Amino acid sequence: MTSYGDIVHMPVHFDDLDAQGILHNARYAVLVERATALWWTERGVSFSGGRPTTPDAFNVVREYAITFHTPVRGTGDVAVHFWLDKLGSSSAAYGFRVTSLDGATLFAEGRRVNIRVNAVTMRPEPWTDHGRGIASVLVRAA
């Protein structure tokens, strides 16, 4: 349990591993993407039939940074803890940690910034009040 953000358990599959049997560095971004997408989908913000279910589902990653601490060795579940450090008018700055299920081992941590864009113009556009309301539970207090 955490006092901010949320935690989603994600599986590490055999094909996520590199030749040394550890989680390939590129797969961490996939784990974070899938965890946050699952979280938003459970709240009605997703894609269905190739179309966004709400305008807030149409967003892009602007920035991604990660620091690796300890390798994930082998398959099994890991915990993806994520939160919002800042919710701007059209941006959302996430912090995240990939840990063991009990949170005792920190595998990696980082930052990811998403920008809500207009599906036609591809220009930044403000989050809707509905989306902001959903996101507000992820905002980490200063």
C-alpha positions in Angstrom: 0.0 0.0 0.0 1.2 3.5 -0.8 0.1 6.9 0.4 0.2 8.4 -3.1 -0.5 7.3 -6.7 -1.4 3.7 -7.4 0.3 0.3 -7.9 -0.4 -2.2 -10.7 1.1 -5.7 -10.8 2.4 -6.5 -14.2 3.8 -9.9 -15.5 7.3 -10.3 -16.9 7.2 -12.9 -19.6 10.0 -15.1 -21.0 10.1 -13.0 -24.2 10.7 -9.9 -22.1 14.1 -11.2 -21.1 17.4 -10.6 -22.7 20.2 -13.2 -23.4 21.3 -13.1 -19.8 17.8 -13.9 -18.5 17.1 -10.4 -17.1 14.4 -8.0 -18.1 15.5 -6.2 -21.3 16.0 -2.4 -20.7 13.4 -1.5 -23.3 10.7 -3.6 -21.7 10.5 -1.3 -18.6 8.8 1.4 -20.7 6.4 -1.2 -21.9 5.6 -2.3 -18.4 5.0 1.3 -17.3 2.8 2.0 -20.5 0.7 -1.1 -19.9 0.3 -0.4 -16.2 -0.9 3.2 -16.7 -3.1 2.2 -19.7 -4.7 -0.6 -17.6 -5.4 1.9 -14.8 -7.0 4.5 -17.1 -8.9 1.7 -19.0 -10.5 0.6 -15.7 -11.8 4.2 -15.4 -13.2 4.4 -18.9 -10.4 6.2 -20.6 -9.1 4.0 -23.4 -9.5 3.0 -27.0 -12.2 0.8 -28.4 -12.4 -0.2 -32.0 -9.4 1.9 -32.7 -11.1 5.1 -31.4 -10.7 6.9 -28.1 -13.5 6.4 -25.6 -12.9 10.0 -24.3 -10.8 12.9 -25.7 -8.3 12.4 -22.8 -7.4 9.0 -24.2 -5.7 10.7 -27.2 -2.3 11.7 -25.7 1.4 11.2 -26.6 4.6 10.7 -24.6 6.8 13.7 -24.8 9.5 12.7 -22.4 10.7 9.5 -20.8 13.7 9.0 -18.4 14.6 6.0 -16.4 17.3 5.0 -13.9 18.0 1.3 -13.4 19.0 0.0 -10.0 18.8 -3.8 -9.8 18.0 -6.2 -12.7 14.7 -8.1 -12.8 15.8 -11.7 -13.0 13.5 -14.1 -14.7 9.7 -14.2 -15.2 6.9 -13.4 -12.7 5.1 -10.3 -11.5 6.5 -7.0 -10.6 4.8 -3.9 -9.1 4.6 -0.6 -11.1 4.0 2.3 -8.7 3.1 5.5 -10.6 1.8 8.9 -9.7 1.5 12.4 -11.0 4.1 15.0 -9.9 2.3 17.6 -11.9 -1.0 17.9 -13.9 -0.7 20.8 -16.2 -3.3 22.2 -18.6 -2.4 19.7 -21.3 0.5 17.8 -19.7 0.8 15.1 -17.1 4.2 14.5 -15.5 4.3 11.0 -14.1 6.8 9.6 -11.6 7.2 5.8 -11.5 9.0 3.0 -9.7 9.3 -0.7 -10.8 9.7 -2.8 -7.7 9.3 -6.3 -6.3 5.7 -7.1 -5.3 6.5 -6.3 -1.7 8.2 -3.1 -2.6 11.4 -4.1 -0.9 13.5 -4.2 -4.1 13.7 -1.1 -6.4 14.5 -2.3 -9.9 14.1 1.1 -11.7 12.5 4.5 -11.3 11.8 7.4 -13.7 9.7 10.0 -15.2 7.3 10.2 -18.1 5.5 13.2 -19.4 2.3 12.8 -21.5 0.7 15.6 -23.5 -3.0 15.5 -24.5 -3.3 16.4 -28.1 -6.2 17.1 -30.5 -6.7 14.0 -32.7 -7.1 16.2 -35.9 -4.5 18.9 -35.4 -2.1 17.0 -33.2 -1.6 20.1 -31.2 -1.7 20.2 -27.4 -5.2 20.6 -26.0 -6.3 20.9 -22.3 -7.4 17.8 -20.4 -11.2 17.7 -19.9 -12.7 18.3 -16.5 -13.7 14.6 -16.5 -10.1 13.5 -17.1 -8.7 15.9 -14.6 -11.1 14.5 -12.0 -9.9 11.0 -12.6 -6.2 12.0 -12.6 -6.5 14.0 -9.4 -6.3 10.8 -7.3 -2.8 10.2 -8.7 -1.4 13.7 -7.9 1.3 13.4 -5.2 1.1 16.1 -2.6 4.2 18.3 -2.2 
